[in-house]
Amino acid sequence: MMKLKNLLLIVLISSATAFLSVWSYNNWFGHETSSIQDGGKLPVNYAGFFDNNRVPGAVDFTAASVAATPAVVHIKTKTKARQVTNPNNLPRRRSPFSDLFGDDMFDEFFNGPSTRVIPEQRASGSGVFVSDDGYIVTNNHVIDGADEINITLSNKRSYKATLVGADPSSDLAVLKVEGKNFPYLVYGNSDEVKLGQWVLAVGYPLTLDVTVTAGIISAKARSIGINRRQSNSPIESFLQTDAAVNPGNSGGALINTDGHLIGINSAIASPTGSYAGYSYAIPVNIVKKIVNDLVKFGTVQRAFLGIEYSAEGISEEQKKEYGIRDTEGVFVSDAPAGGSASAAGIKKGDFVTKVNGVRVTSGPEMVEQVTRYKPGDKITVTFLRNGKEMTANLTLKNRAGNTNLVKTETVLEKLGAELAELDKKTAAAYDVPGGVVIKKINEGGLLSRTKIQEGYAITSVNGVLIKNIDDLRVALERFKGSTVKLEGVYPGYESSYGYQLNLSE
């Protein structure tokens, strides 16, 4: 009986202790916890999230996939074999036996072969029909330097394609195939793309047949510096997605679930060269402008705002110098005289916040907006000065500082020179198979911006042997948009000379 009483007493004490513990927690700590979030109130970022217009249920990708795959093509390129001189690009060492036996006998032994043949190269990528009469948009890096371009549709029909024009700065190119009634993708609006939105990547990865992958938009207006590999004035404002994209997808379509084209897949972020989580597409609103320019003018009509800014944003030192509090916008680190911005009254220290009414919070966003216009277009720019919002009306200019449209020129024409082929006697004297002599350099051409003198004979471009003017044209077209190294001689002088030539200017 005593044991039962003791047991009941223990149970009673334990129950009382548990009750007091729960009561104490609710009274002392419960109020602190509930004050962090009010269960009856939603934060501003959830505004409209639970509205009745949100349709529940799984997203269906089938209709968009069926519509897009016939309009996305497989691009196959071929670059012919070519001969290069001094393939290691090293200075030639003098043979110690040259005084006894001449320069040629032991030259190859001490320096290795002076020339070698780079074999034929083949590559592939993707492209997108954007019209029913055969215009195709792809990446510049897919077709850059190609001697032959062929495309294959998802139904296995093949066509030979010609290059209409290319723009290394944006990494876009336009091809044309002969025919009509081709399937094509309808342009969407990349401005309406939202974070978290479902998207599909369509292309020909890893030489597979047409492939569709799904992901979401994970970021907008991304700049990753990849276009600097082919241009000194890169344009980047990528849509970032996690749709699987691999080598071969370049130039393919990024579409929304309505089947509209919203971007051209261009790059991946990867430590291995294959898909590792993120891919990048050129927004279709940029694509439309570049394609239209290339088709209509053969070259891009690029406008410039005329300001300098830092890709990293404003520094703490600049904030102190200009008395700036944290704010969104693009800090103007300089507005050079003669530019559109300077003429409109924008100056160093201002913050650009809108371009033609569209809010911009970063350099890539601002560049994306300006890219849509051509020289001579009039726009408004909203900016902050000392915390006060101001608006300027300005006329966009081209790189030369005027509003003229740029004429289509071949790379040879852009050199700005009178050229002639090296005569056989002079070529034999310098032991070269041929070359191109610069007879006269005209003011304003690319050669006038170098230290090259008239009379110089070009014998190679980036190691590719130049025997005649046609060789020079092909080589310059292959490397257009980049900086090349010219090698050559001045007849009458013993040494060879090398010069850097920027073909992207």
Secondary structure, 3 states (H helix, E strand, C coil): CHHHHHHHHHHHHHHHHHHHHHHHHHHHCHHHHHCCCCCCCCCHHHCCCCCCCCCCCCCCCHHHHHHHHHHEEEEEEEECCEEEECCCCCCCCCCCCHHHHCCCCCHHHHHCCCEEEECCEEEEEEEEECCCCCEEEECHHHHCCCCEEEEECCCCCEEEEEEEEEECCCCEEEEECCCCCCCCCCECCHHHCCCCCEEEEEECHHHCCCEEEEEEEEEEEECCCHHHHCCCCCCCCEEEECCCCCCCCCCCEEEECCCCEEEEEEEEECCCCCCCCEEEEEEHHHHHHHHHHHHHHCCCCCCECCCECCCCCCCHHHHHHHCCCCCCCEECCECCCCCHHHHCCCCCCCEEEEECCEECCCHHHHHHHHHCCCCCCEEEEEEEECCEEEEEEEECECCCCCCCCCCCCCHHHHHCEEEEECCHHHHHHCCCCCCEEEEEECCCCHHHHCCCCCCCEEEEECCEECCCHHHHHHHHHHCCCCEEEEEEECCCCCCEEEEEEECCC
